[in-house]
Amino acid sequence: MGDKTSPTRPKRQAKASADDGFGHWDCSVCTFRNSAEAFKCVMCDVRKGTSTSKLN
């Protein structure tokens, strides 16, 4: 009883500092991860923040 260890829990994987929601945005069309400075997707040229839902 001298060894009081807590049950092991799976550790959450720490996200990389660049993957914390700041510094990148995912394209809503092709899902490519773009840098924060990009105003349009470097893969498919869709503007940042473009919605894929139809309004009609």
Order of alpha helices (4+ residues) and beta strands (2+ residues): beta-beta
